[in-house]
């Protein structure tokens, strides 16, 4: 980050689709990494929502990451 703090490994994602008037920005973090000190994750006030940004290791050399645009499992989107 600009203040010199390290971020946990992540992938930045930008979603654009028909019917969405603006691009949506989010991040994908990995469940087998130490995400505890990540500055962005630390700013999310509703702690259960942090899980919407974390991809789960399937144990088969892949990760599962679902993006939800609405509802109780809505992914955290960033206001950039």
Secondary structure as UniProt FT lines:
FT   TURN            2..3
FT   STRAND          10..15
FT   TURN            18..19
FT   STRAND          24..30
FT   TURN            31..32
FT   TURN            36..37
FT   HELIX           39..42
FT   HELIX           47..53
FT   STRAND          54..57
FT   STRAND          63..64
FT   TURN            72..73
//
